[in-house]
Amino acid sequence: MHREQIVWKTDYEVGVEDIDLQHHYFIGLINRFAEALAEEDQRYQVALLSELNAYARFHFISEETMMLHVGYPFLDEHRHFHIELIDQLNSREGMMRISHSAEEASKIVDFLLQWFQGHSTKEDMKFAEFIHKKKEENR
């Protein structure tokens, strides 16, 4: 099963260097996972999914720390989105480990894409706009 690569778009950029770099790397991990679905090596697929999960956790902690530092008023709400996303990813990862199903793995790629595109272009953009506004006020 071969899947199309996700191509980085400027629409994904929020204008905060650390977040954009982390998002770019995350897209690369999703692409590697999607590529791995064409291979028979399920252990490799599970290892990549585990790496994706760990990186998502790192990214969320990093983002939340930035939010705390700048006094983002919607940190708790944003953190709740992160917790939901990680819970969903954990559940899907568990199902893939149990089923060893290519279909389940493909659903995970779709989930990751929807998550990335929805969360980064909506929720993360709200945070970025807050940062940009705060910088403007401090000039």
N, C-alpha and C positions, 0 to 999 in steps of 0.2 A: 504494500500500500504506500503510494508516494503522495505526499501532500505538498502543496505550494508553499514556498517560503514567504514569511511575512516580511514585507519591505518597510523599512523605517520611513515614516512620513513626518514632515514638519508639523503636521496636525498633532502629533504625539508630544511635541516639545512643549514644556510648561515654562521654560525660560529660567529655570533654577538649575544651575550646572550639575550639582550632585544628583538631583532627581532625574534629570535627563540622561546622565551617564548610566545611572542604575537601570532606568527603563530600557535604554538601548541594550544593555547587557542581558536583561531579562528577555527581550525579544530574541536575542541570540540563543538563549537557552531553550526557549520554546521552539525555535527552528531546529536546533539539534535534536530535541525530543521528537519532533514531527518527522525528521529525517530517519531517526532510529526505528520508526514504525515500519519502514520498508525492509528492515533486517529481521532475521529470525531470533536474534539474541535477546530474549526477554529479560535476562539478568541486566543487560546493558540498559534496556528501556526503563526498568525499575530503578536502576542507579541514577539515571538522568532525571527521572521524576523526583527522586529523593533530593537531588541537587536543586531542582527547581523549587521544591518546597522549602528547603533550607534558605535559598536565596530570597525567596519571597518574604520569609520571616525576617531575615537581615534587613531587607529593603524597608519593610514596614517599621521595624524598630528605628532605623535611621530616619525615616520620614517623621515618625512621632517625636523623636528627639529634636528634630528641627522645629517642629510645631511647638513643642514645649518651650524651646529657647526664644522663639519670637512672640510667644503669647497668643498663639492661634486660638480664637474663642470656640472653635468647633472641633477641638482635639478629641474630646470624648466621643463625639458622633463619628468622626473619621476612624478612630480606633475600633469602634464597633463594626464598621465596614470591614476593616482588616481582619478582625476576629472571625466574622462570618465567612470571609473568603478563605481563610486558612482552614476553618472547620470543613468547608465544602471540599477543598483540595485534599485534606486528610482523608475524608470519606471516600473520595474518588480514587485516591492512591491505594487505600485499603481494598477497594473493590478490584482494582487492577491486579494487585498482588494475589488476591484469591482466585480471580477468574482467568488470569493470563490471557485475556481476550483482546484481540486487535481492535475490535469494535469499541470496547471500553476505553482503550488507550486513545483512539481517535476522538471519542467524546471528551476526553480530558483536554486534548489540544483545542477543540472547539470552545470548551469552558474557559481555558486560559486566554484564548483570543478575545472572547467576549468580555472577560474580566478585565484584561489589560485595556482594551479599547474603551470600555465603558468607564472604568474607574480612573484611568489616567487622564482621559480627556474631559471628564466631568469633575470628579471629586478632587483629584490632585490639582486641576486647574484652579479650583476655588482657593486652594491653599496658596498656589503661586500668585494669584491675583492679590491676595492678602499681603504677601511678602513684598510684591512690587509697589503696592500702595503705601506700605509702611516705609519703604526706602524713599519714596517720593516725599513723604511727610517729614522725614528726617534730613532732607537736603536743605 
